[in-house]
């Protein structure tokens, strides 16, 4: 159990909490390792635990029949799972699982709900985060509907880089096809285009970001608005 008073957190939400609010959560926090594809939430099922990610990336994935799965949300050390729990619900709308392995602080859903009832400041902060996640989701819908695949891929790679805090991360073409909602051959072509411009290097399930500014230009306005809103609503730390 994480009930020590001087834990150093990487998760941006835990870092923003007051000492009083941390005191409500810390007796219930448990550090867990989350391997690739580890399930965090299952659509239409009760939310049993909430995860404050310390590393890695979780994908919120919407599903329709015939395997047409698409990522609708991306969560890293800036956030948490359990958005609907914060809003007063108890069941997940979509599947959420690890896209890039990492670790997190896990808290029982019941403990988080009780803490939010006790602390209005804790609930207010988490509600602001949920607002930023909904903004991200709405922009993802817009980008998926209106932007070219290379723009979408550039945006997605920038978002991943923000969360892993590294120029290099492990991801397969197959996984990217699910995240972007396109066929794998289309992802391969888009990756080759970005490689040809010297912006990334892809090799054996790994992406290396070589030119972040170049990716930003390719994204052509599809990246940064949700990121600015996150900083505006939650403030800098």
Number of C-alpha atoms within 10 A of each C-alpha: 10 14 15 9 10 7 10 8 16 15 19 19 20 22 15 17 16 11 10 11 19 18 15 19 21 18 14 16 22 16 16 14 16 22 15 17 14 16 15 22 23 18 16 12 13 15 23 17 18 24 25 26 30 25 22 24 24 31 24 24 21 17 14 8 6 6 8 12 18 20 23 24 22 26 25 27 26 20 24 26 26 26 22 15 20 20 13 9 13 19 17 21 20 19 19 26 23 22 26 22 18 21 20 24 23 20 20 16 19 15 17 22 16 12 18 19 11 13 13 11 14 22 19 13 16 21 16 14 21 21 16 22 23 16 17 22 18 15 18 24 13 12 19 19 10 12 16 14 19 21 24 23 23 26 24 21 22 20 18 22 18 15 20 18 13 11 17 17 19 15 17 16 20 15 14 21 20 18 22 21 17 17 14 17 12 15 22 15 13 19 21 16 14 21 16 11 12 14 19 23 18 19 10 9 12 13 19 18 20 15 15 16 11 16 25 18 14 20 24 15 13 22 24 15 12 19 15 12 16 21 12 11 13 16 10 9 8
